[in-house]
Amino acid sequence: MHISRIDLNLLVVLDAIFAEGGITKASHKLNLTQPAVSHALGRLRDVFGDPLFVRDGRNLTPTPFARNLIGPVRQSLRGIEIALAEVEHFDPATSRRRFVIGVRDFLEARALPPLMKRLSELAPAIDIAAIHVERRVLEGELASGRLDAALDIWLAPPDYIQRVRVIDDDFVVLVRQDHPAIQGSIDLDSYLALDHIQVSARTTGPGMEDIELARLGLSRHIRLRCQHFFAGCRAVSQTDMALTMAEHYARIANEQFGNQILPFPLESPGLDAYLYWHANVENDPANRWLRAQIQHVLS
């Protein structure tokens, strides 16, 4: 039986008759007339093809079908009540929500550990799913509600995608600890003389650091293009190549490799990251709370 055949109000009537043992008491509980409750019971009997209740003196006794049905019905009605109450008043301490966040991999290691630490204290039953989302479908995923929020670099979204900057990071350069040409500092000429690693999910195209170099008519040689910064950091530790990346994530990803972390030898705007959400959840209490927690751990 498809749920589209059932008016959910009828299930409320079923629950009341089951609890009260009769139409009169159920009508009082629901603040309805007795004919209205009797009519609802008739519709329920038609839908389920079962009498549901049989007369036993002044009371109505549920049939075996009704007794089997009432547990799932009550559980479903309670779930709807909780969901509606949570929309009106979100309580993170008791909520069992699951939030889905689109996160680029270089932001995951920085954002998720402190976020989950904070949630373990404030919202122990809330779950987080961090997923990779292609930028070309990000707007649609936020609009549909499949994503509650997203963390990414500046994307120039339309007006209905809200945003706030949550990370303002500088670029740094990683080279191995015993690099034969670089020790303790790096200038632009030395930087350009190196072979470089670029981390990107795309097969071609410049990184933000390449765009800054191009403003000065400069370019670098990309010898390795890979998908993850962890792989890039490990490759740095075993070669004479250099990797340019955001400073805070560099310090996390480089912990086990001990590579040198040096200032990027060029004036640049660095790497800003933004929190994105759709205008349709701007005033949603749960989403507003989630955004506040993300901003708190990244501030």
Rosetta silent file (secondary structure, phi, psi, omega in degrees, C-alpha in Angstrom):
SEQUENCE: MHISRIDLNLLVVLDAIFAEGGITKASHKLNLTQPAVSHALGRLRDVFGDPLFVRDGRNLTPTPFARNLIGPVRQSLRGIEIALAEVEHFDPATSRRRFVIGVRDFLEARALPPLMKRLSELAPAIDIAAIHVERRVLEGELASGRLDAALDIWLAPPDYIQRVRVIDDDFVVLVRQDHPAIQGSIDLDSYLALDHIQVSARTTGPGMEDIELARLGLSRHIRLRCQHFFAGCRAVSQTDMALTMAEHYARIANEQFGNQILPFPLESPGLDAYLYWHANVENDPANRWLRAQIQHVLS
SCORE:     score description
SCORE:     0.000 S_00000001
   1 L     0.000  129.047 -179.900    0.000    0.000    0.000 S_00000001
   2 L   -83.614  142.843 -176.761    1.414    3.404   -0.995 S_00000001
   3 H   -63.823  -21.431 -179.790    1.389    6.148    1.632 S_00000001
   4 H   -63.834  -18.109  178.930   -0.286    8.526   -0.834 S_00000001
   5 H   -79.992  -10.206 -171.463   -3.532    6.604   -0.211 S_00000001
   6 L  -113.794  127.178  169.913   -3.555    7.509    3.464 S_00000001
   7 L   -79.491  120.212 -176.305   -4.503   10.830    5.029 S_00000001
   8 H   -60.038  -25.871  177.003   -2.135   11.146    8.008 S_00000001
   9 H   -62.564  -29.977  178.483   -4.968   12.706   10.025 S_00000001
  10 H   -65.868  -33.750  179.119   -6.724    9.355    9.855 S_00000001
  11 H   -69.187  -31.794  174.592   -3.793    7.743   11.649 S_00000001
  12 H   -63.111  -41.166  177.925   -4.167   10.275   14.461 S_00000001
  13 H   -64.622  -43.645  178.093   -7.809    9.165   14.777 S_00000001
  14 H   -56.467  -45.676 -179.439   -6.751    5.501   14.770 S_00000001
  15 H   -62.441  -41.713 -178.097   -4.311    6.175   17.610 S_00000001
  16 H   -67.068  -43.371  179.036   -6.953    8.028   19.648 S_00000001
  17 H   -63.956  -41.946  179.028   -9.594    5.305   19.274 S_00000001
  18 H   -61.301  -43.054 -176.704   -7.043    2.651   20.184 S_00000001
  19 H   -72.131  -38.653 -172.665   -5.946    4.614   23.269 S_00000001
  20 H   -93.825  -17.609  176.305   -9.417    5.625   24.457 S_00000001
  21 L    78.350   12.490  179.135  -11.316    2.443   23.577 S_00000001
  22 L  -175.395  162.330 -177.440  -14.238    4.204   21.956 S_00000001
  23 H   -71.653  -40.457 -177.403  -15.395    6.870   19.513 S_00000001
  24 H   -61.849  -50.644 -179.438  -16.896    9.198   22.145 S_00000001
  25 H   -64.568  -37.559  178.756  -13.734    9.424   24.236 S_00000001
  26 H   -64.546  -38.943  179.625  -11.602    9.718   21.111 S_00000001
  27 H   -64.810  -38.691  176.536  -13.723   12.608   19.847 S_00000001
  28 H   -64.219  -42.895 -178.610  -13.252   14.428   23.166 S_00000001
  29 H   -63.588  -38.729 -176.349   -9.504   13.865   23.050 S_00000001
  30 H   -91.008   -4.636 -176.944   -9.255   15.148   19.475 S_00000001
  31 L    59.596   43.170  177.064  -11.788   17.949   19.943 S_00000001
  32 L  -122.070  165.319  175.403  -13.864   16.569   17.069 S_00000001
  33 L   -78.175  157.142  177.522  -17.500   15.587   16.765 S_00000001
  34 H   -60.881  -42.269  177.834  -18.492   11.934   17.125 S_00000001
  35 H   -59.839  -35.597  179.749  -19.762   11.788   13.499 S_00000001
  36 H   -65.418  -41.946  178.782  -16.394   13.115   12.285 S_00000001
  37 H   -68.427  -40.349  177.834  -14.516   10.390   14.178 S_00000001
  38 H   -62.008  -41.088  178.234  -16.983    7.716   12.984 S_00000001
  39 H   -63.543  -41.938  179.174  -16.511    8.918    9.399 S_00000001
  40 H   -62.868  -40.762  178.801  -12.719    8.783    9.788 S_00000001
  41 H   -63.427  -38.949  177.403  -12.946    5.232   11.147 S_00000001
  42 H   -62.098  -41.259  177.980  -15.043    4.245    8.136 S_00000001
  43 H   -65.586  -38.712  177.945  -12.403    5.635    5.781 S_00000001
  44 H   -63.556  -40.594  179.267   -9.677    3.762    7.674 S_00000001
  45 H   -63.036  -38.404  178.326  -11.634    0.495    7.331 S_00000001
  46 H   -66.748  -42.143 -177.207  -11.918    1.074    3.579 S_00000001
  47 H   -64.173  -45.915 -173.153   -8.211    1.855    3.233 S_00000001
  48 H   -93.023  -11.011 -178.728   -6.989   -1.177    5.186 S_00000001
  49 L    64.539   34.201 -177.588   -9.777   -3.625    4.296 S_00000001
  50 L  -147.227  143.887  179.622  -10.188   -4.544    7.968 S_00000001
  51 L   -65.454  -23.369  176.983  -12.795   -3.539   10.585 S_00000001
  52 L    70.497  -47.182  178.835   -9.928   -2.429   12.912 S_00000001
  53 E  -137.370  142.179  175.829  -12.264   -2.331   15.961 S_00000001
  54 E  -122.488  147.564 -177.513  -15.207   -4.498   17.000 S_00000001
  55 E   -68.989  132.181  175.714  -17.876   -3.632   19.523 S_00000001
  56 E  -136.245   86.697 -173.383  -17.407   -5.190   22.997 S_00000001
  57 L    68.295 -124.524  178.202  -20.159   -3.791   25.183 S_00000001
  58 L   -88.017   -8.413 -175.882  -19.535   -0.027   25.381 S_00000001
  59 E  -104.415  162.431  172.454  -15.964   -0.326   24.224 S_00000001
  60 E  -106.970  125.998  179.809  -14.273   -0.930   20.895 S_00000001
  61 E  -101.748  129.490 -179.083  -11.737   -3.762   20.877 S_00000001
  62 E   -68.044  143.509  174.599   -8.938   -3.624   18.299 S_00000001
  63 L   -75.850  166.164  175.960   -8.674   -6.455   15.798 S_00000001
  64 H   -55.075  -37.157  178.682   -5.357   -8.345   15.434 S_00000001
  65 H   -61.748  -44.330 -179.404   -4.627   -6.217   12.353 S_00000001
  66 H   -65.349  -38.902  179.616   -5.091   -3.003   14.367 S_00000001
  67 H   -65.352  -35.990  177.577   -2.909   -4.314   17.205 S_00000001
  68 H   -72.973  -28.835 -175.831   -0.111   -5.064   14.733 S_00000001
  69 H   -80.873  -32.421 -167.833   -0.552   -1.703   13.043 S_00000001
  70 H   -65.048  -34.603 -179.607   -0.643    0.596   16.068 S_00000001
  71 H   -60.901  -56.469  177.467    3.038    0.257   17.053 S_00000001
  72 H   -60.535  -36.015  178.738    4.486    1.445   13.735 S_00000001
  73 H   -62.619  -46.870 -179.705    1.761    4.118   13.453 S_00000001
  74 H   -64.304  -39.036  178.668    2.583    5.542   16.872 S_00000001
  75 H   -63.658  -40.746  179.903    6.299    5.463   16.141 S_00000001
  76 H   -67.930  -43.863  179.007    5.733    7.321   12.865 S_00000001
  77 H   -63.428  -38.236  178.324    3.455    9.927   14.418 S_00000001
  78 H   -66.022  -38.850  177.572    5.958   10.498   17.194 S_00000001
  79 H   -62.444  -40.256  177.810    8.703   10.954   14.632 S_00000001
  80 H   -65.843  -42.298  178.438    6.636   13.569   12.803 S_00000001
  81 H   -59.602  -44.071 -179.746    5.902   15.375   16.082 S_00000001
  82 H   -64.166  -43.257 -179.048    9.607   15.460   16.955 S_00000001
  83 H   -63.163  -43.112 -179.809   10.533   16.697   13.481 S_00000001
  84 H   -67.278  -39.380  178.137    7.929   19.484   13.571 S_00000001
  85 H   -64.592  -36.131 -178.174    8.941   20.504   17.084 S_00000001
  86 H   -70.399  -32.151  176.401   12.572   20.607   16.028 S_00000001
  87 H   -62.991  -41.190 -178.087   11.742   22.907   13.113 S_00000001
  88 H   -78.832  -36.455 -178.389   10.152   25.355   15.533 S_00000001
  89 L  -145.572  103.074 -177.733   12.664   24.919   18.339 S_00000001
  90 L   -86.479  123.779  178.375   15.944   23.178   17.674 S_00000001
  91 L  -115.298  100.710 -176.721   17.604   21.735   20.772 S_00000001
  92 L   -61.278  -27.144 -177.452   21.116   20.504   19.907 S_00000001
  93 L   -67.234  -25.724 -177.381   21.471   18.722   23.249 S_00000001
  94 L  -117.756  -11.369 -175.959   18.655   16.288   22.374 S_00000001
  95 L   -65.966  146.047  175.285   18.504   16.432   18.576 S_00000001
  96 L  -115.659   31.762 -179.360   19.336   13.341   16.547 S_00000001
  97 L   -65.762  155.539  171.140   19.780   15.266   13.294 S_00000001
  98 E  -122.204  115.545  179.295   22.249   14.265   10.600 S_00000001
  99 E   -97.785  140.468  177.804   23.813   17.192    8.801 S_00000001
 100 E  -113.188  123.973 -176.474   25.440   16.795    5.386 S_00000001
 101 E  -122.422  129.685  172.312   28.262   19.196    4.567 S_00000001
 102 E   -82.695  122.810 -173.962   30.097   19.520    1.273 S_00000001
 103 E  -135.982  130.268  171.190   33.791   19.905    2.114 S_00000001
 104 L   -70.646  150.593 -172.607   36.894   20.126   -0.031 S_00000001
 105 H   -62.259  -32.348 -178.047   39.566   17.706    1.136 S_00000001
 106 H   -74.440  -13.356  176.318   42.023   20.418    2.165 S_00000001
 107 H   -97.915  -18.104 -175.491   39.408   21.868    4.532 S_00000001
 108 H   -60.790  -49.236 -176.061   38.261   18.535    5.972 S_00000001
 109 H   -67.017  -27.959  179.962   41.248   17.961    8.255 S_00000001
 110 H   -81.651  -38.083 -172.286   41.076   21.491    9.570 S_00000001
 111 H   -89.337  -41.123 -168.445   37.334   21.771   10.132 S_00000001
 112 H   -72.056  -44.476 -179.725   36.047   18.321   11.106 S_00000001
 113 H   -58.235  -49.657  178.790   38.167   17.333   14.149 S_00000001
 114 H   -67.938  -30.287  177.985   37.422   20.530   16.134 S_00000001
 115 H   -65.567  -45.065 -178.961   33.806   20.489   14.951 S_00000001
 116 H   -69.212  -32.755  175.288   33.248   16.931   16.185 S_00000001
 117 H   -62.432  -43.565  179.723   34.999   17.715   19.467 S_00000001
 118 H   -67.154  -40.408  179.956   32.612   20.621   19.977 S_00000001
 119 H   -68.003  -30.923  178.296   29.579   18.550   19.003 S_00000001
 120 H   -63.490  -24.722  178.980   30.565   15.795   21.430 S_00000001
 121 H   -90.723  -38.784 -172.872   30.119   18.364   24.186 S_00000001
 122 H   -98.613  -29.752 -172.188   27.086   20.287   22.899 S_00000001
 123 L  -145.804   72.902 -171.167   25.198   17.822   20.716 S_00000001
 124 L   -65.956  -15.891 -178.375   26.183   14.205   21.447 S_00000001
 125 L  -105.675    2.585  179.090   23.496   12.650   19.222 S_00000001
 126 L   -85.646  134.435  178.986   24.031   14.798   16.124 S_00000001
 127 E  -107.019  150.562  178.183   25.801   13.121   13.199 S_00000001
 128 E  -123.798  132.622  171.224   27.866   14.780   10.477 S_00000001
 129 E  -117.044  115.167  176.953   28.441   13.498    6.952 S_00000001
 130 E  -100.901  121.899 -173.813   31.205   15.335    5.076 S_00000001
 131 E  -129.959  158.033  174.683   31.102   14.588    1.357 S_00000001
 132 L   -85.504  130.785  178.944   32.818   15.674   -1.839 S_00000001
 133 L  -129.505  129.570  176.669   30.550   17.686   -4.129 S_00000001
 134 L   -63.789  136.828 -176.457   31.445   18.875   -7.608 S_00000001
 135 H   -60.431  -30.093 -177.935   31.353   22.667   -7.740 S_00000001
 136 H   -68.633  -19.793  179.936   29.137   22.645  -10.836 S_00000001
 137 H  -111.767    5.453 -174.681   26.305   20.989   -8.859 S_00000001
 138 H   -60.625  -44.527 -178.628   26.860   22.704   -5.520 S_00000001
 139 H   -59.544  -44.816 -179.919   24.064   25.253   -5.970 S_00000001
 140 H   -64.811  -37.803  179.503   21.537   22.556   -6.823 S_00000001
 141 H   -67.542  -37.479  176.324   22.570   20.374   -3.888 S_00000001
 142 H   -69.558  -41.108 -178.516   22.153   23.280   -1.467 S_00000001
 143 H   -65.073  -36.870 -176.998   18.819   24.290   -3.026 S_00000001
 144 H   -78.462  -16.010 -175.981   17.413   20.760   -2.796 S_00000001
 145 L    88.829   -0.734  176.574   18.435   20.322    0.845 S_00000001
 146 L   -67.424  -25.265  171.510   20.671   17.360    0.068 S_00000001
 147 L  -114.774  133.180  174.571   23.442   19.573    1.423 S_00000001
 148 L   -83.211  -32.196 -179.157   22.940   21.600    4.596 S_00000001
 149 E  -164.103  171.531  178.731   26.080   23.680    4.017 S_00000001
 150 E  -146.998  148.676  174.809   29.380   23.668    2.151 S_00000001
 151 E  -119.563  123.433 -178.352   32.970   24.730    2.767 S_00000001
 152 E  -161.861  175.502  174.965   35.003   25.794   -0.239 S_00000001
 153 E   -73.151 -179.162 -179.860   37.102   28.572   -1.730 S_00000001
 154 L   -62.716  126.570 -175.054   35.506   31.651   -3.324 S_00000001
 155 L  -120.307   -1.212 -177.402   33.053   30.479   -5.991 S_00000001
 156 L    51.874   57.842 -175.870   31.177   33.680   -7.016 S_00000001
 157 L   -78.639  166.550  174.481   27.764   32.097   -6.344 S_00000001
 158 L   -67.738  169.283 -173.349   24.371   33.678   -7.188 S_00000001
 159 L   -61.575  -30.119 -176.906   22.637   35.877   -4.627 S_00000001
 160 L   -77.351   -6.569  170.804   20.437   33.095   -3.254 S_00000001
 161 E   -96.959  111.075 -178.996   23.535   31.211   -2.088 S_00000001
 162 E   -80.010  156.980 -178.469   24.577   32.890    1.159 S_00000001
 163 E  -155.266  156.724  172.421   28.202   32.911    2.268 S_00000001
 164 E  -148.477  139.119  178.756   30.578   34.054    4.969 S_00000001
 165 E   -75.182  130.614 -177.629   34.361   33.917    4.990 S_00000001
 166 E  -118.618  -16.731  179.974   35.596   31.510    7.655 S_00000001
 167 E  -137.894  131.425  173.776   39.292   31.089    6.800 S_00000001
 168 E  -124.741  100.563 -169.738   41.873   33.643    5.725 S_00000001
 169 E  -117.992  153.816  175.205   45.055   31.688    5.064 S_00000001
 170 L   -98.979  153.878  172.341   48.496   32.397    3.609 S_00000001
 171 E   -79.627  145.646  171.937   50.335   30.286    1.084 S_00000001
 172 E  -133.090  165.737  179.527   53.477   28.449    2.158 S_00000001
 173 E  -117.787  130.720  177.274   56.028   26.342    0.317 S_00000001
 174 E  -105.438  129.379  169.190   57.034   22.848    1.450 S_00000001
 175 E  -135.590  160.123 -176.258   60.421   21.340    0.620 S_00000001
 176 L   -67.765  157.052 -172.544   62.166   18.414    2.246 S_00000001
 177 L   -59.588  -39.488 -177.603   64.219   19.007    5.368 S_00000001
 178 L  -105.402   39.042 -179.032   67.587   18.223    3.747 S_00000001
 179 L   -62.278  133.046 -174.447   66.884   19.884    0.413 S_00000001
 180 L   -69.980  -21.817 -176.001   70.223   20.610   -1.326 S_00000001
 181 L  -111.766  -14.921 -174.237   69.211   24.079   -2.597 S_00000001
 182 L  -127.201  121.859  176.100   66.739   25.365    0.002 S_00000001
 183 L  -142.337  108.921  171.317   67.421   25.786    3.707 S_00000001
 184 L    86.307  -24.948  178.674   65.355   28.014    5.984 S_00000001
 185 L  -159.326  164.775  179.882   64.054   30.460    3.379 S_00000001
 186 L  -146.407  133.102  175.857   63.193   30.682   -0.284 S_00000001
 187 L  -103.010  175.025 -173.197   63.225   33.605   -2.723 S_00000001
 188 H   -64.567  -40.918  179.831   61.281   33.909   -5.952 S_00000001
 189 H   -62.523  -43.827  178.888   64.153   32.908   -8.231 S_00000001
 190 H   -64.899  -38.388  178.882   64.855   29.781   -6.194 S_00000001
 191 H   -60.789  -47.461 -177.083   61.128   28.979   -6.150 S_00000001
 192 H   -69.549  -23.814 -179.369   60.834   29.224   -9.927 S_00000001
 193 H   -76.484  -15.362 -177.015   63.951   27.075  -10.412 S_00000001
 194 L   -83.390  159.277  164.158   62.333   24.116   -8.621 S_00000001
 195 E   -83.254  144.717 -171.558   60.101   21.370   -9.972 S_00000001
 196 E  -122.776  155.481  172.626   56.659   21.656   -8.420 S_00000001
 197 E  -107.603  133.103  174.264   53.767   19.514   -7.260 S_00000001
 198 E  -119.033  128.557  178.991   50.232   20.730   -7.896 S_00000001
 199 E   -99.183  119.676 -178.641   47.310   19.221   -6.021 S_00000001
 200 L  -163.737  145.728  175.345   44.073   19.322   -8.000 S_00000001
 201 L   -80.075  -14.453  179.267   41.192   17.048   -8.952 S_00000001
 202 L   -84.629  154.497  179.913   41.318   18.529  -12.465 S_00000001
 203 L   -82.041  -24.159  178.737   43.600   17.145  -15.134 S_00000001
 204 L  -142.410  171.071  176.246   44.650   20.608  -16.350 S_00000001
 205 L   111.030  149.842 -176.347   44.421   24.235  -15.308 S_00000001
 206 L   -79.620  156.733  169.261   46.359   26.598  -13.062 S_00000001
 207 L   -88.938  174.201 -179.589   46.302   26.803   -9.305 S_00000001
 208 H   -62.677  -34.409  178.508   45.759   30.066   -7.467 S_00000001
 209 H   -67.077  -32.967  176.913   49.512   30.441   -7.023 S_00000001
 210 H   -68.188  -35.264  177.589   49.947   30.107  -10.804 S_00000001
 211 H   -64.149  -40.458  178.072   47.436   32.897  -11.342 S_00000001
 212 H   -66.657  -40.316  177.357   49.467   35.147   -9.045 S_00000001
 213 H   -64.248  -39.977 -177.524   52.679   34.271  -10.870 S_00000001
 214 H   -63.960  -28.673  177.384   51.022   34.917  -14.223 S_00000001
 215 H   -60.023  -27.412  179.874   50.173   38.476  -13.136 S_00000001
 216 L  -100.370    9.362 -179.228   53.919   39.086  -13.171 S_00000001
 217 L    74.185   23.827 -176.382   54.461   37.215  -16.411 S_00000001
 218 L  -112.102  160.805  175.928   56.013   34.277  -14.558 S_00000001
 219 L  -150.957  164.341  179.126   55.360   30.539  -14.564 S_00000001
 220 L  -127.662  164.456 -179.494   56.657   27.414  -12.849 S_00000001
 221 E   -96.329  116.188  176.424   57.216   23.841  -13.972 S_00000001
 222 E   -89.386  108.070  179.912   54.606   21.387  -12.660 S_00000001
 223 E   -89.503  -31.005 -179.890   56.313   18.015  -12.641 S_00000001
 224 E  -132.247  129.370  173.016   53.659   16.168  -10.628 S_00000001
 225 E  -117.049  120.165 -178.133   49.938   16.742  -10.551 S_00000001
 226 E  -132.862  174.491 -171.369   48.130   14.700   -7.878 S_00000001
 227 L   -96.071  -21.813 -171.754   44.744   14.665   -6.145 S_00000001
 228 L  -132.010  142.540 -178.760   45.575   14.844   -2.431 S_00000001
 229 H   -67.827  -29.970  177.527   47.839   17.004   -0.289 S_00000001
 230 H   -59.544  -45.976  177.954   48.890   14.018    1.817 S_00000001
 231 H   -63.426  -38.218  178.385   50.400   12.415   -1.284 S_00000001
 232 H   -63.801  -43.451  178.716   51.984   15.740   -2.171 S_00000001
 233 H   -63.158  -39.568 -179.839   53.597   16.124    1.252 S_00000001
 234 H   -68.127  -39.733  178.335   54.959   12.598    1.094 S_00000001
 235 H   -63.894  -38.005  176.850   56.358   13.184   -2.390 S_00000001
 236 H   -59.130  -43.405 -175.417   58.053   16.354   -1.142 S_00000001
 237 H   -66.036  -16.955 -175.603   59.740   14.400    1.653 S_00000001
 238 H  -115.425    4.368 -177.842   61.281   11.978   -0.847 S_00000001
 239 L  -140.178 -176.672  173.835   62.245   14.317   -3.716 S_00000001
 240 L  -100.593   15.790  178.109   63.587   17.796   -4.416 S_00000001
 241 L   -78.885  162.629  178.725   60.169   19.017   -5.585 S_00000001
 242 E  -118.047  151.383  178.295   58.216   21.792   -3.862 S_00000001
 243 E  -128.845  128.648  177.687   54.555   21.980   -2.891 S_00000001
 244 E  -105.493  130.450 -177.888   52.608   25.217   -2.404 S_00000001
 245 E  -159.424  175.522  179.764   49.530   25.085   -0.198 S_00000001
 246 E   -69.739  141.868 -170.221   47.583   26.855    2.553 S_00000001
 247 H   -62.649  -49.676 -174.658   49.566   27.288    5.764 S_00000001
 248 H   -62.620  -41.707  178.632   47.178   25.858    8.364 S_00000001
 249 H   -70.763  -32.685  177.110   46.492   22.709    6.387 S_00000001
 250 H   -58.689  -41.126 -178.363   50.196   22.394    5.583 S_00000001
 251 H   -68.547  -29.894  176.581   50.978   22.178    9.299 S_00000001
 252 H   -76.226  -50.608 -174.555   48.390   19.412    9.720 S_00000001
 253 H   -69.431  -24.588 -174.392   49.293   17.394    6.616 S_00000001
 254 L   -92.376   -0.734 -172.573   53.040   17.744    7.167 S_00000001
 255 L   -53.681  -42.300 -175.030   53.117   16.553   10.792 S_00000001
 256 L   -89.780   -3.306 -176.569   54.508   13.110   10.038 S_00000001
 257 L  -106.421  -24.905  176.913   56.889   14.194    7.282 S_00000001
 258 L    66.990   26.301  176.711   58.854   17.046    8.865 S_00000001
 259 L   -68.015  155.483  172.511   59.225   19.021    5.642 S_00000001
 260 E   -66.972  137.643  175.083   60.360   22.637    5.789 S_00000001
 261 E  -116.454  112.237 -170.957   57.414   25.066    5.728 S_00000001
 262 E  -121.039  149.815  178.178   58.525   28.370    4.210 S_00000001
 263 E   -61.013  141.774  175.226   56.708   31.622    3.352 S_00000001
 264 L   -64.365  126.638 -170.157   55.502   31.903   -0.240 S_00000001
 265 L   -82.937   42.144 -178.248   58.020   34.254   -1.911 S_00000001
 266 L  -156.937  137.112  174.444   55.430   36.505   -3.529 S_00000001
 267 L   -63.068  122.779 -178.547   52.852   39.017   -2.333 S_00000001
 268 L  -150.207  157.964 -179.688   49.521   37.240   -2.802 S_00000001
 269 L   -73.500   -4.760  179.679   45.993   37.343   -1.376 S_00000001
 270 L    75.674 -161.418 -174.714   46.385   33.859    0.054 S_00000001
 271 E  -122.210  106.751  176.632   43.637   31.284    0.219 S_00000001
 272 E   -92.717  144.341  175.044   40.261   32.284    1.633 S_00000001
 273 E  -123.630  147.145 -174.182   37.594   29.696    2.391 S_00000001
 274 E  -125.733  150.581  170.741   33.878   30.337    2.724 S_00000001
 275 E   -98.246  126.951 -176.999   30.899   28.705    4.348 S_00000001
 276 E  -116.215  144.730  172.496   27.965   28.474    1.901 S_00000001
 277 E  -154.369  162.507 -177.227   24.277   27.811    2.476 S_00000001
 278 E   -86.020  148.923 -179.640   21.035   28.382    0.597 S_00000001
 279 H   -60.358  -24.626 -177.758   18.784   31.351    1.331 S_00000001
 280 H   -72.332   -9.611  175.081   15.889   28.974    2.029 S_00000001
 281 H  -116.389   14.722 -178.435   17.577   27.859    5.283 S_00000001
 282 L   -53.189  -42.319 -176.335   18.803   31.290    6.325 S_00000001
 283 L  -107.814   11.866  176.656   16.414   31.373    9.306 S_00000001
 284 L   -71.382  123.441 -175.131   16.138   27.643    9.966 S_00000001
 285 H   -57.491  -41.149 -178.062   17.123   27.158   13.638 S_00000001
 286 H   -67.695  -45.139 -179.183   19.005   23.900   13.043 S_00000001
 287 H   -67.986  -37.772  178.323   20.945   25.174   10.062 S_00000001
 288 H   -63.411  -38.693  177.734   21.680   28.457   11.791 S_00000001
 289 H   -65.497  -44.702  179.069   23.072   26.533   14.774 S_00000001
 290 H   -58.212  -46.333 -178.583   25.233   24.343   12.500 S_00000001
 291 H   -62.070  -37.967  179.614   26.684   27.395   10.766 S_00000001
 292 H   -64.328  -37.584 -179.763   27.481   28.996   14.104 S_00000001
 293 H   -69.307  -40.784  178.820   29.417   25.907   15.219 S_00000001
 294 H   -63.806  -43.996  179.193   31.443   25.780   11.996 S_00000001
 295 H   -64.051  -36.272 -179.032   32.276   29.455   12.253 S_00000001
 296 H   -63.834  -46.105 -175.345   33.242   29.015   15.901 S_00000001
 297 H   -76.216  -17.733 -179.912   35.761   26.225   15.292 S_00000001
 298 H  -100.623   -3.816 -177.861   37.292   27.975   12.285 S_00000001
 299 L   -77.346    0.000    0.000   37.545   31.437   13.826 S_00000001
